Amino acid sequence: MINGIVNVLKATGMSSHDVIGCMRRIYGMKKVGHAGTLDPLAAGVLPVYLGQATRLIEYGDSSVKTYHAEFRLGLATDTEDCTGHVVSTVPVPDLTFDAVQQALTSFCGTIEQLPSRYSAININGVKAYKLARQNADFTLPGRQVTIHHARLLRYEQGCGTIAVTCSQGTYIRSLIRDLGEALGTCACMTYLVRTQAGLFDIDQAATLEELEQQPAAYILPADAAIQDMPRATCSDAQCSALLQGRAVPYAGKGRRHHDVLRIYTRQGMLAGIARFDEEHHVLRPHKMFAQVL
């Protein structure tokens, strides 16, 4: 079985689920998953996990992502992007590039954001966008997100492009909606590209067409997405014990109680993920692989 990660360049018009279907066909396997969903309107980096690497998705879905997004002022839709129905048109003030940049900068830092009603957030087990399409009456709670950097790349006659580096869970179309309000008008997103997701960059991403031609050439090691996680090297006996669900002594130090560490064999193979119990100075198995990767 193939165990690894592929940095896929998702095309506009495809859902993330569509990409998984293609990847299952290309690699001839069912155990395939992705980190960080992209809407059909969006293109860009979509890390796809194969085989046992799927067990690492929760750790590989980085909390920091970078997007380039295009927007249009004076137009609001129910979905907050250009795929929705127009709900409002508002005159656009005479704005300079610097004025738009200043308004955009005001969102940097940790802010409270109200997600789009057409998001994939679960409401009592049902996706919000499904409820919205049914005209259901519901309210999404606000959430704290962090905008690390926000830069205006282009602005002309009510249309522009921004580059945003933000925390996981940030909705760029909601940020654009709020930007429009801050500028005294309304706004909707017209295009979105994810240029980076953690350690995965768009410059190294492969299209589905490229993967069709050379499927093996783009497979990265299973630990490619968790290089920022602290690592520990264990003996064969320790790895065997962890695989059997038993804790093993560990003299190392963690950054906090119950640190998560990636575990390697003496030969440098990934054996799994364990938690460091600082109080008892042991490693406790969390996600171990029967077949080292």
N, C-alpha and C positions, 0 to 999 in steps of 0.2 A: 504494500500500500504506500502511496505517496504521502509524505508528511512534510508540509512546508507552507509557505505563504507566497502569494502572487500579488504584486502591486498592479492592480488593473486600472486602466484609464477608461472609466465609464463614459459612454456617449450620451448625449442629450436624447431624450425620448424613451430611454429604457428605464425600467425600475431596477432597484438593487436585486430584487427577486429574479428578474429576467436575466441578469448577469450570472446569478448562481446557476440557473438552468443551463446557460451556455457553458459554464465552467464544468458542470457535471458531465456534459456531453464531450467536451474537449479532453478531459482527463479520465473519462470512463469510470467515475466513482460517484457515490451518493453522499459521502460524508464531506460536505462543502458548506462553509458559512462565511459571512462577511462581518466586518466591523464598521460601525458608523454609516447608517442608512443615508442614501442620497435620493432626493425626489427625482421623478422623471425629467423635470425641467433642468436639473443640475447635471453637470459633467464633472469629471475629475477623478481624483484619487479614491479608490475603493479597495482597501486591503481584503483579499479573499484567502481564507484559511482552508487547507486541505488535510484530510485524514485526522490524526491525533492532534494536529496543531489547532483544530477547532476548539479544543479545551482551553486554549490560551486567549481566546477572543476577549474575554472580560478584562484581561490585563493588557492586551495589545491595542484596545480601543483607547487611544491616547486622549488625555484631557485637554490637549491643545491642538487646535486645527487652524488652518489659514484658508481664507476664501477671497476670490475676486468676484465682485457682484456688480451688475449694471442695474440702474434704477431710472425711473421716470417720475418727475414731480408733477403734481396737479391731477393725478389719477389714482383712485383707490378701488380695489377689487375685493370681493369677499374672501378670496384665498390669499390676498396680499402679494400675489404675483400676477404675471400677465396671462396666466391660464384661466383665471377666474372671471366672474361677471362683474362688470363695472358697477360700483355702488355710489360713487361720488366723483365729481370733477370740480376742482377748485382752481381759481387763478393762481399763477405762480409769480411770486414777487421777483423784482429785478435783483438777482443775487450775484455776488461776485464769487470767484473761486475761493477766496480767503474766508468769506462768510460761511460758505458751505463746509469748508474744512474746520472752522471754529466750532460749528454746531456738531459736527461729527466727533470732534475731539472731546466734547462734553460728555460723551457716552463711555469714555475710557474709564477703566476701573471696575469695581464690583457694583453692579446695578441690579435693580429689580426689573425683570422683563415679563410681560404678559405674552405667552406663546400664542401663535395663530390657532384659531378654531379648526383650521384644516391641517393641524399637525398630527403626528402619529402617537401622541400621548394617549395612554389608556385611561378611560373614564369608566369605572366599574366593569372592566374587562372588555370594553368596546373602544376602538380607535376613535379619537376625537373627530377626524375627518369624515368618518362614516356617520356619526351623529349629526355633524354639520350638514351633510348632504341630505339628511332626512329632516332637516329644519328642526331638530330637537332643541329644547331649551336647556342649556347647560352653561356653566361658567368654569373656565380653566383658572386654577390658582396661579398667581405670579410666582416666579422663581428667580433665585439669585444666579446671575451669570457674570463672568468676568471678560471684559474686553481689554486685552493686553495692548493691542495696537490697532489704530484705525486711521487710514490715510486715504485722502481723496486723490485718485489718479487722473481723473478727467472730469470736467464739468463744462457743459455748453448748452444754453437754451433749454434748461430744465431737465437735461439728461446727463448722467454721469456714471463713473465707475469708482468703486471703493475697494481697498484691500484691508481685510480685517483678520487679525489673529485673536482667537477667542477660546473660551473654555468649552468643554463638551456640554451639549444641551442648549447652546445659544442658537437662536433662530435668526438668520440674517435678514429674512424678509420682514420679521417683526422689528428688527433694528432699523431697517429702511422705512418702515411705517412710522416709527417714532421719530426718525430723522425728518421726515416730511412735516410732522406736526411741529417739531422744534423750529422749522423754517417758515412756519406760518401757512402751510398748505397741506397737501397729502402726498403720498408716494406709494409706488408699488415696485417690486423687484421684477426686472425683465430678463435677467440671465444670471446664472450662478456657476462658478467653477471652484471646486475644492483643489487648491494647489499643494496642500500639505496636510497630512494627518500623522502627527507624531514623527516617527523616523522615516515615513514614506513620503517621497516627493514626486511631483507630477513629471519632472524631467526623466525619472527612471521608470515611469509607469508604462505598461504595455497595453495596446489595444487588443480587443478580442480577435481581430484579424491577424495580428502578429502572433498571438498565442496559438491560433489555429495552425500556423506554419511551423512554429518552433515551441511547442508546449513545454519542453523540458528546460529550455534556455532561460526561462524567467522565474523558476522556482527558487525562492529564498529559504534559508534555514528556518525551522520552526521558531527559533528564539530571536529572529530578526526584529520583532516588534517589542521585545522586552529587554533590550540592551541597557536601559536605564535602571532596571531592577537589580538590587544587590545580588551577588552570586556567592555560592559556597561550593567547594569541591569536596566530595565524600569518597570514601573507600568503597570497594565493591560490596563489602559486608554491610556498610551503612546504607548504601543504596538499596540493597536487598531487604534490609529491615524496614526501611521507609516504604518500599513497595508492598510489604506485608502489613502496613498500617501501624508499625511500631515507631515510637520516638527514639531518637539516637542522641547521644551526648554531642554538644557543640560548644567549643570554647570561644567562638567568634562573638562579635558585638553587633547589636542591631541599633537602628536609629530610634526605635520606639518599641514598646512592648508588642510582641507578636508580629514582628516584621515579616514581610513576605520575601522569600529569597528564591532565586532559581538555582537548582541543584544540578551539578555536573559530576560525571564520573572522573576518575583519574586520567582517563583517555580523552577527556574534553567533550564528551557527549552529554547532551541535555537529558537528565533523568526525570525531571519534573519540577514541581514547585512545593516548597515547604514553608511553614511558619516558624519563626524563631521565638521560642518561649524564653524570654530573658530571665524570668524569675527562677526557672529550673535549669537554665542553660542546656536546653535540648531543642532539636529540630523536630517538629511534628508534621507528618505528611499531609499535604493538602491536595495536590493533583500530581500523581506520579504516573509515569508511563511504563507499561509492561515491556515495551520495545523502546530502547533509548533512541533519541532523535539526533 
